[in-house]
Amino acid sequence: MLRKTILGLGLALILTGCVTQERTTTGAGAAQPATQGQMVTANAQDERSKKLYLDLIGQLIAEGKLNAALAHLDEYRLRVVGDPVADLMRADVLARLGRLNEAAAAVAPFVRRERGGDNKAIQAKANKIAGRISAGRGKWGNAVVYFERSRSLTPSDPSILNNLGFALAQTGDYARAQQLLRQAMDLAPGSPQIRNNLIVAYYHGKKRKTAKAMFDQLGAVEKKAVAAMIKAWPDAPDLQNL
């Protein structure tokens, strides 16, 4: 159903491109040029269609249907050239798919502010994606720099606080990591990812009792996942007190 809706909107985008064109036919009974009001209305409808199209692609990303989302983004970009929101979404999907070089090339013009200018939302998103690319390459210091930039633009976004906190923990700055992850957890208390990252940051930051208190509240499956994260940590000690 979602796929059919997206495809239907794709057709709508093509059709709305024709609505705003002025008619030039002359002679008796000829169609009159579109009025300014009609063109404004058509443009508004076009913008709503584009936003809905991208929102539906965002749902595919949230559901983990990344290859489908990428296909629809490529289809969209054939019809709407130079949409910064769509281009950043595509960079994000490429990063999630592990296609890091392509993602880096796609996001670089935004990070350099050659695209997006001073738009805070776009710059925050671009630096968040760049941070995730650096993290995927194991360059945690670079990831911290990008996530810090993103946080400076959207300081109450729990996903950015989570990313920055985890990156800081990877660099060994456990005190700041714990602070930011606690803040992220306050903003998004239902996030298992943030909670798990905080447990790991407490454990490796030598706050084992606090880590154990949180760990003991987890279910069996979650305990197994968090234990695996702790063991996979660089130079991780043997599990203790968990």
C-alpha positions as CSV (number, residue, x, y, z in Angstrom):
1,M,0.0,0.0,0.0
2,L,2.8,2.4,0.9
3,R,4.7,1.6,-2.3
4,K,1.5,2.3,-4.4
5,T,1.0,5.6,-2.6
6,I,4.6,6.7,-3.3
7,L,4.3,5.8,-6.9
8,G,1.0,7.6,-7.2
9,L,2.6,10.7,-5.8
10,G,5.5,10.4,-8.2
11,L,3.0,10.7,-11.0
12,A,1.4,13.6,-9.3
13,L,4.8,15.4,-9.2
14,I,5.1,15.0,-13.0
15,L,1.5,16.3,-13.5
16,T,1.9,19.3,-11.2
17,G,4.9,20.4,-13.2
18,C,2.6,21.0,-16.1
19,V,0.0,23.0,-14.2
20,T,2.1,26.1,-13.7
21,Q,3.2,26.4,-17.3
22,E,1.6,29.4,-19.1
23,R,-0.5,28.5,-22.1
24,T,0.5,30.3,-25.3
25,T,-2.2,29.1,-27.7
26,T,-3.7,32.1,-29.6
27,G,-6.9,32.6,-31.6
28,A,-10.6,32.2,-30.9
29,G,-11.4,30.0,-28.0
30,A,-7.7,29.8,-27.0
31,A,-6.9,28.9,-23.4
32,Q,-5.8,31.9,-21.3
33,P,-2.5,32.1,-19.5
34,A,-2.7,31.0,-15.9
35,T,-3.3,33.8,-13.5
36,Q,-0.7,34.5,-10.7
37,G,-3.2,33.2,-8.2
38,Q,-3.5,29.9,-10.1
39,M,0.2,29.5,-10.3
40,V,0.7,30.2,-6.6
41,T,-2.0,27.6,-5.8
42,A,-0.4,25.1,-8.1
43,N,3.1,25.7,-6.6
44,A,1.7,25.2,-3.1
45,Q,0.1,21.9,-4.2
46,D,3.4,20.8,-5.7
47,E,5.3,21.6,-2.5
48,R,2.8,19.6,-0.4
49,S,3.1,16.6,-2.8
50,K,6.9,16.7,-2.6
51,K,6.8,16.9,1.2
52,L,4.4,14.0,1.5
53,Y,6.5,12.0,-1.0
54,L,9.6,12.5,1.1
55,D,7.7,11.8,4.4
56,L,6.7,8.4,3.0
57,I,10.3,7.7,2.0
58,G,11.2,8.6,5.5
59,Q,8.8,5.9,6.7
60,L,10.6,3.4,4.6
61,I,13.9,4.4,6.2
62,A,12.4,4.1,9.7
63,E,11.2,0.6,8.8
64,G,14.7,-0.4,7.7
65,K,13.7,-0.7,4.0
66,L,16.8,1.1,2.9
67,N,17.2,-0.2,-0.6
68,A,13.5,0.6,-1.4
69,A,14.0,4.1,0.0
70,L,17.1,4.6,-2.1
71,A,15.3,3.5,-5.3
72,H,12.4,6.0,-4.5
73,L,14.9,8.8,-3.8
74,D,16.6,8.2,-7.1
75,E,13.2,8.3,-8.8
76,Y,12.3,11.5,-7.0
77,R,15.6,13.2,-7.9
78,L,14.9,12.5,-11.6
79,R,11.8,14.7,-11.3
80,V,13.0,17.3,-8.7
81,V,16.6,18.4,-9.3
82,G,18.6,19.9,-6.5
83,D,16.3,19.4,-3.6
84,P,18.6,19.6,-0.5
85,V,16.3,17.6,1.7
86,A,16.1,14.7,-0.7
87,D,19.9,14.8,-1.4
88,L,20.6,14.6,2.3
89,M,18.2,11.8,2.8
90,R,20.0,9.9,0.0
91,A,23.4,10.5,1.8
92,D,21.9,9.2,5.0
93,V,20.6,6.1,3.3
94,L,23.9,5.4,1.7
95,A,25.6,5.8,5.1
96,R,23.2,3.4,6.7
97,L,23.8,0.9,3.8
98,G,27.6,1.0,4.5
99,R,28.3,2.7,1.2
100,L,30.5,5.2,3.1
101,N,32.5,6.7,0.2
102,E,29.3,7.5,-1.8
103,A,27.7,8.9,1.3
104,A,30.8,11.1,2.0
105,A,30.8,12.5,-1.5
106,A,27.0,13.2,-1.3
107,V,27.2,15.1,2.1
108,A,30.5,16.9,1.5
109,P,29.0,20.0,-0.3
110,F,26.7,20.5,2.6
111,V,29.4,20.2,5.2
112,R,31.5,22.7,3.3
113,R,28.3,24.9,3.1
114,E,28.5,25.0,-0.7
115,R,24.9,23.7,-0.4
116,G,22.3,24.5,2.3
117,G,24.0,27.8,3.2
118,D,23.2,28.8,6.8
119,N,20.0,26.7,7.1
120,K,20.4,25.3,10.6
121,A,18.3,22.2,10.0
122,I,20.2,21.3,6.9
123,Q,23.6,21.9,8.5
124,A,22.7,19.9,11.6
125,K,21.6,17.0,9.4
126,A,24.6,17.2,7.2
127,N,27.1,17.2,10.1
128,K,25.2,14.3,11.8
129,I,25.5,12.2,8.7
130,A,29.2,13.1,8.3
131,G,29.7,12.1,12.0
132,R,28.1,8.7,11.3
133,I,30.3,8.2,8.3
134,S,33.4,9.0,10.4
135,A,32.2,6.6,13.1
136,G,31.6,3.9,10.4
137,R,35.3,4.3,9.4
138,G,36.4,4.1,13.0
139,K,37.5,7.8,13.1
140,W,35.9,8.7,16.4
141,G,37.8,11.9,16.9
142,N,36.4,13.2,13.6
143,A,33.0,11.9,14.5
144,V,33.1,14.0,17.7
145,V,33.8,17.1,15.7
146,Y,30.9,16.6,13.4
147,F,28.5,15.6,16.1
148,E,29.5,18.7,18.1
149,R,28.7,20.9,15.2
150,S,25.4,19.2,14.8
151,R,24.6,19.6,18.5
152,S,25.5,23.3,18.4
153,L,22.7,23.8,15.9
154,T,20.1,21.5,17.5
155,P,21.1,21.1,21.2
156,S,17.9,19.3,22.2
157,D,17.9,16.5,19.6
158,P,18.3,13.3,21.6
159,S,19.7,11.3,18.6
160,I,22.5,13.8,18.2
161,L,23.3,13.8,21.9
162,N,23.3,10.0,21.8
163,N,25.7,9.9,18.8
164,L,28.0,12.5,20.4
165,G,28.0,10.7,23.8
166,F,28.8,7.3,22.2
167,A,31.6,8.9,20.1
168,L,33.1,10.6,23.2
169,A,33.0,7.2,25.0
170,Q,34.9,5.7,22.1
171,T,37.6,8.4,22.6
172,G,37.8,7.7,26.3
173,D,36.0,10.8,27.5
174,Y,33.6,8.9,29.7
175,A,32.6,11.8,32.0
176,R,31.3,13.9,29.1
177,A,29.8,10.8,27.4
178,Q,27.8,9.9,30.5
179,Q,26.6,13.5,30.9
180,L,25.4,13.7,27.3
181,L,23.8,10.2,27.3
182,R,22.0,11.0,30.5
183,Q,20.7,14.2,28.9
184,A,19.6,12.2,25.8
185,M,17.9,9.6,28.0
186,D,15.9,12.4,29.8
187,L,14.8,13.7,26.4
188,A,14.0,10.2,25.0
189,P,13.4,7.9,28.0
190,G,12.0,5.2,25.9
191,S,15.0,4.7,23.7
192,P,16.7,1.3,24.2
193,Q,19.7,2.5,22.1
194,I,20.4,5.5,24.3
195,R,19.9,3.4,27.5
196,N,22.3,0.7,26.3
197,N,24.9,3.2,25.3
198,L,24.7,4.8,28.7
199,I,25.2,1.4,30.4
200,V,28.3,0.8,28.3
201,A,29.6,4.3,29.1
202,Y,29.1,3.7,32.8
203,Y,30.7,0.3,32.7
204,H,33.8,1.4,30.8
205,G,33.9,4.7,32.7
206,K,34.4,2.8,35.9
207,K,30.9,3.3,37.3
208,R,30.2,-0.4,37.5
209,K,27.6,-0.3,40.2
210,T,25.5,2.2,38.2
211,A,25.9,0.1,35.1
212,K,24.9,-3.1,37.0
213,A,21.8,-1.4,38.5
214,M,20.6,-0.5,34.9
215,F,21.7,-3.8,33.5
216,D,19.7,-5.8,36.1
217,Q,16.5,-4.1,34.8
218,L,16.9,-5.5,31.3
219,G,15.3,-8.6,29.8
220,A,17.4,-11.6,28.8
221,V,17.7,-10.6,25.2
222,E,18.7,-7.1,26.0
223,K,21.2,-8.2,28.5
224,K,22.9,-10.4,25.9
225,A,23.0,-7.4,23.5
226,V,24.5,-5.1,26.0
227,A,27.1,-7.7,27.2
228,A,28.1,-8.1,23.6
229,M,28.6,-4.3,23.2
230,I,30.8,-4.2,26.4
231,K,32.9,-7.2,25.2
232,A,33.4,-5.6,21.7
233,W,34.8,-2.4,23.2
234,P,38.4,-1.6,22.3
235,D,40.7,-3.1,24.9
236,A,37.7,-4.2,26.9
237,P,38.4,-5.9,30.3
238,D,36.8,-9.1,31.2
239,L,33.2,-8.7,32.3
240,Q,32.8,-8.0,36.0
241,N,29.8,-7.3,38.2
242,L,27.3,-7.9,35.4
